Amino acid sequence: MKIDIKEILTATMVLFAVIDIVGSIPIVLKLRKKAGHIQSEKAALVALIVMTLFVFVGESILGVIGINVYEFAVAGSFILFFIALEMILGVSLFKDDDTLSKKTVSVFPLAFPLIAGPGTLTSLLALRAEYDLMNILIAVVLNILLVYLVLKTSRHIERFLGKNGIAIIHKVFGVILLAIAVKLFTANIQELFK
């Protein structure tokens, strides 16, 4: 296990773009308004546990069903591609749920599927195919710290950036994610044909 700053930064950027917690501030505020309160610590901890477990056992789960990491990464690149398109085009992935409660909102839908959703889990396995485990885990922890800070300060961030600022950040990370999806596809499709 070798700590590589470039790998950590790239993995952190990939996860940050996929999680898109800054772009999700309007959803977080809406959840807070509906449920009355969000436990930022609980949401961050649950997301951290889900993501870390998936880094370790995700590949084994794939092995059981007969899929290798490269195949999953190619499939994941399609998911990331469509998530990026939706971010750029302004289509919402989140569906309203009228059964929100103070007890569950921090876990569902905030920790899962908003933070540690299908795109994030796909990205983790795709990163696992390319990067060292330690670098991915550091990137996960860095992202969870960012998620926690954003959840804690979401009202202040919204006031500071305004709706237009959040929309711009959302679009920029959509473009970055689109480029990452293309890179992920090209890198892993080559491995499938070797």
C-alpha positions in Angstrom: 0.0 0.0 0.0 1.5 3.2 -1.2 0.1 6.7 -0.5 0.0 8.6 -3.8 -1.1 12.3 -3.6 -2.2 12.3 -7.3 -4.3 9.2 -6.8 -5.9 10.6 -3.6 -6.7 13.9 -5.4 -8.2 12.2 -8.4 -10.2 9.8 -6.4 -11.4 12.6 -4.1 -12.5 14.7 -7.1 -14.3 11.7 -8.7 -16.2 11.0 -5.5 -16.9 14.7 -4.9 -18.3 15.1 -8.4 -20.5 12.0 -8.0 -21.7 12.7 -4.5 -22.3 16.4 -5.6 -23.1 17.4 -2.0 -22.8 21.1 -2.9 -25.3 20.7 -5.8 -27.5 18.7 -3.4 -27.9 21.6 -1.0 -31.4 22.5 -2.2 -32.4 18.8 -1.6 -30.8 18.9 1.9 -32.7 22.1 2.8 -35.9 20.6 1.5 -35.4 17.5 3.6 -34.5 19.6 6.7 -37.7 21.6 6.1 -39.9 18.5 5.8 -38.3 16.5 8.6 -37.6 19.4 10.9 -34.0 18.3 11.7 -31.1 16.4 10.0 -28.5 14.6 12.0 -25.4 15.5 10.0 -23.1 13.2 12.1 -25.4 10.2 11.6 -25.8 10.8 7.9 -22.0 11.2 7.4 -21.2 8.1 9.5 -23.8 5.8 7.8 -22.5 7.0 4.4 -18.9 6.3 5.5 -19.7 2.8 6.7 -21.6 1.9 3.4 -18.8 3.3 1.2 -16.0 1.6 3.2 -17.8 -1.7 3.3 -18.4 -1.5 -0.5 -14.7 -0.8 -1.1 -13.8 -4.1 0.7 -16.7 -6.5 -0.2 -18.0 -5.0 -3.5 -15.5 -7.0 -5.6 -16.3 -10.2 -3.7 -20.0 -9.6 -4.3 -19.3 -9.2 -8.0 -17.2 -12.4 -8.0 -20.2 -14.3 -6.6 -22.4 -13.2 -9.5 -19.6 -13.8 -12.1 -18.7 -10.2 -13.0 -15.2 -8.8 -12.9 -14.2 -5.3 -11.8 -13.5 -4.1 -15.4 -17.0 -5.1 -16.6 -18.5 -3.4 -13.6 -16.4 -0.3 -14.2 -17.6 -0.1 -17.9 -21.2 -0.5 -16.7 -20.5 2.1 -14.0 -19.1 4.5 -16.6 -22.5 4.5 -18.3 -24.2 5.3 -15.0 -21.8 8.1 -14.3 -22.3 9.3 -17.9 -26.0 9.6 -17.4 -25.7 11.2 -14.0 -23.4 13.8 -15.5 -25.8 14.4 -18.3 -28.6 14.9 -15.8 -26.5 17.3 -13.8 -25.6 19.3 -16.9 -29.2 19.3 -18.2 -30.7 20.1 -14.8 -32.8 17.0 -14.4 -33.4 15.9 -10.8 -32.6 12.3 -9.8 -34.2 12.6 -6.4 -37.9 11.7 -6.0 -39.9 13.2 -3.3 -40.9 10.9 -0.5 -43.8 11.9 1.8 -42.9 9.3 4.4 -39.9 11.3 5.8 -39.5 11.4 9.5 -36.9 12.9 11.9 -35.7 9.4 12.8 -35.1 8.1 9.2 -34.3 11.2 7.1 -30.6 11.2 8.1 -30.2 7.6 6.9 -32.7 7.4 4.1 -32.7 9.3 1.7 -29.8 11.4 2.9 -26.9 8.9 3.6 -28.4 6.4 1.1 -29.1 7.0 -1.8 -28.2 10.7 -1.9 -24.6 10.5 -0.5 -23.7 6.8 -0.9 -25.9 6.0 -3.9 -25.4 3.8 -6.9 -23.2 6.3 -8.7 -20.9 6.6 -5.6 -20.7 2.8 -5.2 -20.0 2.3 -8.9 -17.3 4.9 -8.7 -15.7 3.2 -5.7 -15.4 -0.1 -7.6 -14.2 1.6 -10.7 -11.5 3.4 -8.7 -10.6 0.1 -7.0 -9.8 -1.3 -10.4 -7.2 1.5 -11.0 -6.0 2.9 -7.7 -4.4 1.6 -4.4 -6.8 0.7 -1.7 -5.3 3.1 0.9 -5.6 6.1 -1.5 -9.3 5.3 -2.1 -10.0 5.0 1.6 -8.3 8.4 2.2 -10.4 9.9 -0.6 -13.6 8.4 1.0 -12.7 9.9 4.4 -11.9 13.3 2.8 -15.3 13.3 1.0 -17.2 12.3 4.1 -15.6 15.2 6.0 -16.6 17.5 3.2 -20.1 16.1 3.2 -20.3 16.6 7.0 -19.1 20.2 6.7 -21.6 21.0 3.9 -24.5 19.4 5.8 -23.6 21.3 9.0 -23.3 24.6 7.1 -25.8 24.1 4.2 -27.9 27.2 5.1 -24.9 29.4 5.2 -23.5 28.0 1.9 -26.9 28.6 0.2 -26.9 32.2 1.4 -23.3 32.8 0.4 -23.5 31.2 -3.1 -27.1 31.9 -3.9 -29.2 29.7 -6.2 -27.2 30.7 -9.3 -23.9 29.9 -7.6 -25.1 26.4 -6.6 -26.5 25.9 -10.1 -23.1 26.8 -11.7 -21.2 24.5 -9.4 -23.7 21.7 -10.2 -23.1 22.2 -14.0 -19.3 22.4 -13.7 -19.1 19.2 -11.7 -21.4 17.6 -14.2 -18.9 18.4 -17.0 -16.0 17.1 -14.9 -18.0 13.9 -14.1 -18.8 13.5 -17.8 -15.1 13.6 -18.7 -14.3 11.1 -15.9 -17.0 8.7 -17.2 -15.4 8.8 -20.7 -12.0 8.2 -19.2 -13.3 5.3 -17.1 -15.0 3.8 -20.1 -11.9 4.0 -22.3 -9.5 2.7 -19.7 -11.6 -0.3 -18.7 -13.0 -1.3 -22.1 -9.3 -1.8 -23.2 -8.8 -4.2 -20.2 -11.8 -6.3 -21.3 -10.3 -6.9 -24.7 -6.8 -7.8 -23.5 
